[in-house]
């Protein structure tokens, strides 16, 4: 498009305006600022080349078109100012705006605009004239100048403050900063400077450091002193910096672990003339490292326990099962009966031992049931006598009509054992441990800072000893994980924290009262179930319950499969036997009669029990499922079997517990 045509485009819409058409191009087209005329609907009447270039579009793309249409991004920014000028009839001067020229530019630019409303013959605002000065580069330059000025001011202030700031850092840094001249031996080195933190950390005043040669070395713990002195002497002789971890002695005698970064000070000829050190307190870090090592030991024990639990539980299931089968064939006066009962009892004790190992490593499957706390105490008494030794007397005072509680049986045994062991350790010269139970009613008591106030009916168990007792600080930390007053290697620091966790998981609470030299009493409160009419589960001593029906037994261990099949058949059930999921599917496909129950191990070769259950239930919707497993809770959780929605019998089991569980499953409604 030639210049004449452009000028015609620019002036074509100006008919009737006071400014003569011939004057506009000469005044504005080549101005250094952008200029445009808009009607009251913000359509372009005129735009100069400068503003068109700013917009990135030719003049012809503007004339007659709405500002919103041509530059939608900028319209959001500029239009409110244009509308205000048209509405008020007053010009807007030196208004700063920012925005993007084109939708795809991605670059923000800055302008200063003047907006002047133009009136028609009636005095109404009918158009606006806009001048636009781009100040993007100017603002950037100004901002850079401001930044440089601020940087110069900051650097100048930094230089002025440097000495004061350094002194403040040395005074407040949580580390002992020291400097000494001379060779690092107890006679020749002089402390020239030490930060005030040294007194806070170790109790020695700054004057004591400055008045004693090589003071930093004289307060090293005796067990570390030789190696620290040797390292310092070698570093000084070789002119090398060094790093070491050792213990300083606090003025009151306790040890403080520090990490020392030591620098050799040299003269102009490079000869060593002194030492400079920064020693940081790492006592807490050392404690955490010890706790981590202890946790790793616990994890190793847990892995060991979990690893052997499955195979061991399978073997115990076989021992217990065949013992029951053998006993069922013998008369009450048969001489062999006593021997087989001994085998069964040994298997039961081995099962209890496995359970305790899993409890200790916190890998056991938790199964809360309604129990009698008195019974749990009586059942653990024999083991407790072995734990506490002959020089400690164990006394129990158990309330006869004690309320029932709902808790995992193994976990409540762990609580009893941990508390008694804790009392034993408080009686190095012997004494008495007393276990008491009682029904109590709480009325808003608050036992410690961790608990809310408790109200309601509770079953209380108190474990009391007449041992060494605890001071207030120890009492305040006694339930903390890894906290222990025992010597290294003599305690895990997990016993009482585990008690605390178990009791609170059962919605109970714990209290402790103790004074140095006056013994300790721990009181455990479990919610009582008397009011709900729930009775504890009794262990049946009678013969296993008989039943009828067809059971599909799927178990990959040959011995467990054989004894389980024998027990079920002895109980009156028809048993279909499969060694793996594939065999079970084939049997289910070919069996024409109803199958009442799938009894399957959780972990099977090729396909697990959960997958087998899913496939069989698709084909037989009314099939009931009972899982059995000797694995730990981690394995069962991985299989999705700890959410309470499935039925599980843990290994090892005997004929009585298997019969009761199967009979219970058979009695449930189908579907």
Residue, then its C-alpha position, 0 to 999 in steps of 0.5 A: x500500500x503506498x503512502x497516499x493510500x495510507x493517508x487516505x485510510x487515516x483521514x477518511x473517518x475524520x470528516x466533520x472534526x475541527x482538526x484539518x485533515x491535511x494537518x494530521x499526517x504532517x504533525x503525527x505520522x512521523x512523531x517519536x511518540x504514538x498517537x491515535x484517535x478513537x470514537x466513543x466505541x473505541x474504534x480507531x479513527x486515526x493511528x500514526x505510524x509510530x504507534x502502529x509499529x509499537x503494536x506490530x501491525x500495519x495502519x490499515x489493520x487498525x482503522x475502523x476496527x475496535x481496540x478490543x478486536x485489534x489488541x485484546x491483551x492491551x484492551x484489558x489494561x488500556x480500556x478502563x482509562x479510555x472509558x474513564x476519560x470518556x465518562x468524566x470528560x477529563x483528560x488523564x495525564x502521565x498515566x503509567x501502564x504495562x502489558x503485552x502488545x500481542x497475544x503471542x509476544x510473551x513480553x511485558x512492556x511499559x508506557x506512559x499515556x495521555x488520554x484527552x476526551x474530545x467533545x462534539x458540538x453538543x459538548x458530549x465526549x465523542x472521541x478520545x485522543x491518546x498519546x503513547x510514550x514507550x518507557x520500557x527501556x527507560x524503566x529497565x535502565x532506571x531499575x538497573x541504576x537503582x539496583x546498582x545504587x542499592x548494591x553500592x549502599x549495601x556493600x558500603x554498609x557491609x564494610x562498615x558493619x563487618x567487624x561488629x557483625x563478626x564479633x556478634x557472630x562469634x558471640x552468638x554462634x552455637x559453637x566454641x570458637x577458639x584460637x591458641x598460639x604455640x605448640x599444642x601441648x599442655x605446657x607451651x600453648x596459650x589460649x588467645x581467644x575463646x567465644x562466650x558460647x564455651x561457658x554456656x556449653x561447658x560451664x567454664x568461664x572465658x577467664x579460665x580458658x585464657x589463664x590455663x595453657x592448652x585448656x581445650x586439651x585439658x578438658x578432653x575426656x580421659x578415654x579420648x585424650x591420648x588420640x586427640x593430643x596425638x592428632x593435634x600434634x601431628x596436624x601442627x607438625x605437618x601444617x595440616x588442618x584436621x577434623x576430629x570427634x571427641x568428648x569434652x568434660x563439662x564442669x559438672x562432670x558430664x560428657x559433651x560430644x563435639x566435632x572439632x574443625x582445627x586449622x593450623x595458623x602459619x607465619x609469613x614463611x609458612x611455619x606453624x605458630x598456633x591453632x584455630x578451632x571451631x568445635x560444634x556440639x554434636x551430642x544430640x546427633x550422637x544420641x540419634x545415631x545410637x538410636x538409629x543403630x538400635x532401631x536397625x538392630x530392632x529391624x534386623x530382629x524383626x526381619x529374622x522373626x518374620x523370616x522364620x515365623x512362616x516356616x516355624x508356624x507351619x511346623x508347629x501346626x503339624x506338631x499340634x495337629x498330629x498330637x491332637x489326632x493321636x490323643x483322639x485315638x488313645x484311651x484316657x488311661x493309655x500310657x502313651x497319652x502322657x508322652x503325646x500330651x507332653x509333645x503337644x504342650x511343648x508345641x504350645x510353648x514353642x508357639x507362645x515363644x514365637x508369638x513373643x518374638x514377633x511381639x518383641x519385634x512388633x511384627x505380630x498380627x494383632x487380633x483384638x479380642x475380649x479377654x479377662x486381664x486376670x487370666x492373662x496375668x495368671x498365664x504369664x506368671x510362670x514366664x515372669x518368675x523365670x524373668x525376674x530371678x530368685x531374689x525378687x518376689x512376685x506377688x499378685x492381688x487380683x480382683x475376682x469380678x474384674x471387668x473384661x477388656x478388648x485388646x490383642x492377647x499377645x500385646x497385653x502379655x507384652x505390656x505385663x512382661x515389659x512392666x515387670x522387667x522394668x521393675x526387675x531392673x529397678x531392683x538390683x539387690x532384689x525386692x518385691x514386684x506386686x501386680x494388682x487389678x481392680x475395677x475403677x471409675x474415673x471422673x475426669x482425671x488427668x494422668x500426664x501431659x500427653x492424655x486428655x482427662x478420662x472419665x468412665x469405667x476402667x479395668x486397672x492394672x498396677x505394677x509396683x516395685x520397691x526399687x530405686x525409683x525415678x526423679x522428676x526428669x526421668x518420669x517426664x521422659x519415661x515413655x519416650x522412644x529410645x529413652x533409657x537410664x541403663x548402660x549402653x547395651x543393657x536396654x533398648x529404650x523401647x519397652x515403656x514406649x511400646x507399653x504406652x503405644x499398646x495401651x493407647x491403641x486400646x483407648x486406655x491410658x498410663x500413669x506413673x508415680x515414683x520418687x528416688x529411693x521409694x520405688x515406682x508404680x505404673x498403672x494401666x487403665x483399659x476401658x471396661x466392657x462390663x457395661x456392654x455385657x461383653x464376656x471374655x473368650x474362653x479357651x475351650x478344653x473340650x473336644x473339637x466340634x463336629x460338623x458337616x459339609x465340603x471343604x476345598x483345602x488349598x495348602x502348598x506345604x505337604x505336611x500341613x496339608x496332610x494334617x489339616x486334611x486329617x483334622x477336618x475329616x476327623x471332625x466330620x467334613x468332606x475334604x477336597x485337597x489341592x497343593x496349589x491354586x491351579x489344582x484348586x481351580x481344576x477340582x472346583x471345575x470338576x466337582x459337581x456337588x456344592x463346595x461349602x468352604x474354601x480353606x486356603x493358605x494366603x501365600x501359594x505358588x504361582x497364584x496367591x490365596x486372594x487371587x484364588x478366592x477371587x476366581x472361585x467366587x466368580x464361579x461359585x458366588x455362595x462360596x465361603x472363604x477362610x484364610x490361614x497363614x503363618x506370615x506376619x502382619x506385614x505380609x498379610x497387609x500386603x495381601x490386603x487381609x488386615x482390614x477386618x473384612x476377611x476371616x483368618x485363622x493364624x498358624x499354628x492352630x490345633x484341632x480345637x481352634x480349627x474346628x471352632x473356626x470352621x464351624x463358625x464359618x459354616x454357620x454364617x449365612x451364604x453370600 
